[in-house]
């Protein structure tokens, strides 16, 4: 494996694992040994499904606007905002009228995200 295989670009995320999370919500996932990155694109006004998982998750809004639904609260977020979601906390995201792009970081990596597929993996 070349060291070049370890370098990627947020604006051209080639080489990741593709996953359709929900209608209008797509992810490109890059798993590592102790953490995992996921670049999520959310179509205008689209939303994910409320779900939880045991892994800790950090997210940052790269583009657009959205509402982060987490732990029973709805929190508007704008470009540059970032948040932490402890394991086991129900959460989802709803994009604004221009859509949204989010970088999610999971620790440890989510096993179900190591393969292409559909859905968030846990209800």
SEMARBA-706842 format. One record per residue: z, y negated, x negated of N, C-alpha, C in turn; residue in three letters. Coordinates in steps of 0.1 Angstrom, whole numbers, plus 5000, padded with zeros to 4 digits. Layout:
BEGIN
ZYXZYXZYXALA;...
//
This chain:
BEGIN
500050124992500050005000500049884991UNK;499149794994499049664986500049564992UNK;500549474983501449364987500749284998UNK;499449274998498749195008498949245022UNK;499349375023499649435036500949375042UNK;501749315034502949255038502849115042UNK;501649055042501448905045500648895058UNK;501148805066500448785079500448635082UNK;499748595093499648455097499848445112UNK;500748345116501048325130499848295139UNK;498848225133497748175140496548275141UNK;496748385133495748495133496448625130UNK;497248665140498148785137497448915137UNK;496548935127495849065126496749175120UNK;496549295124497249405118498549445126UNK;498849375136500049405144499849515154UNK;500949555160500849655171500749575184UNK;499749605192499449535205500249595216UNK;500849515224501649565236501449465247UNK;501049515259500949435271502249445278UNK;503049335278504449345283504449325298UNK;503649245304503549215318502249145321UNK;501749135333500549055336500648915330UNK;499748885321499748755314500648735303UNK;501348845299502348845288501948955278UNK;501448905266500949005255501748975242UNK;501949085235502649075222501849145211UNK;502049085199501549145187502749165178UNK;503049295175504349325169504249375154UNK;505149325146505149365132506549425128UNK;506649555128507949615125508249625110UNK;509449605107509949625093511049735093UNK;511749745082512749845081514049795089UNK;514449675087515649625093515549525104UNK;514249475106513949375116512549385121UNK;512249325132510849335137510449195143UNK;509249145140508749025146507749055157UNK;507748975167506848985178506348855182UNK;504948835182504348705186503948725200UNK;504548655210504248675224503448555229UNK;502348585236501548485243501748505258UNK;502148395264502348395279501348295285UNK;500648345295499648265302500348165310UNK;499548055313500147945322500848005334UNK;502147965336502948005348503248155349UNK;502848235339503148375339504648395335UNK;505148515339506548545335506648695332UNK;507648715323507948855320508848915331UNK;509349035328510249105337511649095332UNK;512649075341514049075336514349205330UNK;514849215318515149335311516349315301UNK;516849415295517749405284517549525275UNK;518049515263517949615253519149605244UNK;519449705236520649705227520449615215UNK;519249585211519049505199519249365201UNK;519749295191519849145191518449095190UNK;518248975197516948915197517148765195UNK;516348715185516148565184514748525188UNK;514648405193513348365197513148215194UNK;511848175191511548035189510248005197UNK;510247895204509047855211508147785202UNK;506947845199506047785189505147685196UNK;504747715208503747625216504047625230UNK;503747525237503847515252505247475256UNK;505447525269506847495275507147625283UNK;508447645285508847755293510247745298UNK;510747835306512047845310512547985305UNK;513647975298514348105293515348145303UNK;515248265309516148315318517048415310UNK;518348385309519248465301520648465306UNK;521148585308522548595313522848525326UNK;521848515335521948455348521748305348UNK;521348245337521048105336519548085334UNK;519047965338517647925335517647805327UNK;517147815314517247705305515847665301UNK;515447535304514147485300514047475284UNK;512947525278512847515264511447445261UNK;511447375249510247305245509947355231UNK;508747315226508347355213509447325202UNK;509747425194510747405184512147455187UNK;512347475200513647525204513747675201UNK;514947715197515147855194516547905200UNK;516648035202517848085209518148225204UNK;519348275207519848405203520148475216UNK;519748605217520148685229520848805223UNK;522148825226522848935222522349065229UNK;522549175222522149305229522849325242UNK;522149385252522649405265522649295275UNK;522149175271522149065280520749055287UNK;520749055300519449055308518748915305UNK;517448925303516648805299515148825302UNK;514448705303513048705304512548565301UNK;511248535303510748405300509648375310UNK;509548245314508548205324507848085317UNK;506548095316505847985309505547865318UNK;505447755312505047635320503547625323UNK;503047515328501647505332500647515321UNK;501047495308500147505297500347645290UNK;501147725295501447855288502447835277UNK;502647945270503647945259503348045248UNK;503848015236503748115225505148125219UNK;505648245218507048265213507048365201UNK;507848335191508048425180509448485183UNK;509448625185510748695187511048775175UNK;512348785172512848855160513848955166UNK;513749085163514649185167515349245155UNK;516649275157517349345146518349435153UNK;518349565151517349635143516049645151UNK;514949695145513649705152513849785165UNK;513049755175513049835188512149955186UNK;512650075188511850195186510650195195UNK;510750155208509650155217508550055214UNK;508849965205507749865201507049905188UNK;507350025183506650075171505350135174UNK;504950145187503750205191503050105202UNK;501750105203501050025213501550085227UNK;501549995237501850035250501949925260UNK;502649955271502849855281504349845285UNK;504649725290506049705294507049675283UNK;508249635288509249595279510049715273UNK;509849825279510449945274511849985281UNK;512549885286513749905293513849825305UNK;514349885316514449805329515549715328UNK;
//
